[in-house]
């Protein structure tokens, strides 16, 4: 096998049985051994084999880096700005392969029409020509950067079908496990193939790209022991939504999860990837499945050459990475019976809010407990968006075929989708279109209005476009509470669309079913979806596809469907600048050298700090740094309009401009700022001590004029959701020095450290209100001895307490105290040039 070493022999010599070590732990062991760190590998292997908490840190270097354009462009802008500031620009160059998949910028501007795909893609190229020219420059200027153009598919599905190798070769030709770090939190999807990986913030990725290792504190490895098998009619989405609720309740935040037990064999590789995709939603660092025959079948079905498939099997068997019947030891076991899973949804505002099909109307009633109002063809509880979108399910052929068959059955009965529902089909890859077209199901979906609208992370990422004509005015005019359903992984308030308060996640087939009903006020078990052409009521059970028919159609899929397609003429026509340094334009509203690139250490202690916003539980990165359209009246919208910009585009597309993103920070209309009494604050805050209400950005500017440092108060799960580094960059630009919360989500905590913002947990996980804080106090935060003890002294008015610094390694302390990752990296890249 041309392998450098045998892990089986190493384990025997070190005195532990490799079979007792969780499989993901074996991948970490291999990384340590390859780096020559035998002592740490021995310690890790011994502890994991005993089922102990590892209690140690290790440096980790993945085989490759994966990015999408919303996170990748700002990262490359940072690198371009750093390159312009060092005396040796050539040192600012990737030391790992970097793939950038352009999938987040396409929006559902047109839907429910045959030419929607062509119109949306043309609009995408028109809107984003400047950004795409920058990407083309970066691909040529930086070594090892590969850009996969728009129109190919969603980053994670492309990763599974084309980029992931399961076993790779290093620079010396030696076989190594394929590992990946991504700037999207759902990078965990590759765990379903036995490819260890997770999401990080862009700043952490920048450090990896420039040659540093990621210091990881290895947490408890939890075994999720699966038994049984999903019953007939139970989809992979049903399984993952059930697991998301269960595992979030089990508090697996930041832990390493590995799926084990006899139930694993009942899940196909696409099913496993669906489950692994949602690791951020259940809060874990990973959701790992070891390599076995299902992995090999997937590689064959997606067109990988047979010699490579055999290479994967041989290497994994020889290195103890092949799943056998023997289960490893874990620090903790969570038992889940797959046979007990039943069909359901999640909502109306979080992915872990599992609902049985009969609980849908009650869930909406909790959100809207008044009488049902109506206005101009739409009413409270009406469904205004039904989108088959996101890598979670569109990478799963069974899920997509089931949706197509349900559509076929509905068409045969003469059912139609009401006009107020904006329907769309955004597959994760062109392979989906190939097999839906071959089976005729693409036509059935289009007949119901689910026309192909694009290949990208569209509605799931807030790129849903405007509601159907007249609906937006009716919703706003009557103040209606309307709903959306999508086959994605995120349904936080305001994410899908700013006018939609109720968001539900469901399998693609249920997305079609709810679109037919046109509202979420129904019990899907008992209430009819509609009336057929003969006047008879039609229930979900009447058109639900036969599982045997789904299986039969899946057997017709061919490996040739999964290859890449040529880049579009529109992408080929994009003209990019050349040269090692990027010529930033002072007039650009898309690409600007960021202010934080010249960050320097800010002094401690923090004195006389004020609270910028005081927040409750479950504040997501969407609340902190919004996605979706930029409102003309918002600070970011006003900034752009003052510069003559007519098409404001989205926050995501403007992440290369820190001026826009600073103005968008805490500007989400659904943000609940307790300084203003709670409820939706509309992006405003209370300026202190004046007591004046104003937009957050304007308040921060006044504080900056007075040299007043700022902090944020928050509750549990602060920073949940996407791995958006702008949720840390934005607060830094506003002057935030620390965040005091009850708990943090893993990636956001690291992002704060990477921006020089101190994440602090309140004592004994108490809320800030329980400590007697109101948010109107002046704060003093001192770091004396904090790096040694982890404790930070906080004084707020007359209240004093010790908070815990959530800084998890010496390396994180170094970065935080240096003023952030970019300042830290520039110190190591050599002298700066005069600007």
Secondary structure, DSSP 8 states (H G I E B T S, - for coil): ---S--HHHHHHHHTS-GGGS-HHHHHHHHHHHHTT-HHHHHHHHHHHHTT----EEEEE--SEEEEEHHHHHHHHHHHHHHHTTBS-GGGSS-SSEEEEE--SS---SS-SSTTHHHHHHHHHHHHTHHHHHHHHHHHHHSTTEEEE-TTSB-HHHHIIIII--SEEE-TTS-EEE-EEEESSGGGGGGGGGT-EEEE--HHHHHHHHTT--EEEEE--EEEEEEES---TT--HHHHHHHHHHHHHHTT-TT-EEEEESGGGGGS-HHHHHHHHHTHHHHT-S--B--B-HHHHHHHHHTT--HHHHHHHHHHHHHTT-B--SS----SEEEEEEGGG---EEEEES-TT-EEEGGGHHHHHHHH--S---EETTEETTBEEEEEE-SHHHHT-HHHHHHHHHHHHHHHHTT----TT-EEEE--SBHHHHHHHHHTTHHHHHHHTT--B--SSS-GGGT---S-STTHHHHHHHHT--EEEEESSS---TTTS-TTEEEEEE--HHHHHHHHHH-BS-S-TTTS--EE-TTS-EE-HHHH---HHHHHHHHTT--GGGGS-----HHHHT-----SSS----TT-SS----GGGG-----SSEEEEEEEEE--S--BHHHHB--SB--TTSHHHHHHHHTT-S---BTGGGTT-HHHHHHHBT--TT---GGGTSS--TTEEEETTTTEEEEHHHHHHHHHHTT--EEEE--TTBTBSS--THHHHHHHHHTEEEEEES-B-HHHHHHHHHTT-EEEE-GGG--TTTTT--S-S-EEEE-TTHHHH-EEEEEETTEEEEEEE---SHHHHHHHHHTSHHHHHHHHS--B---
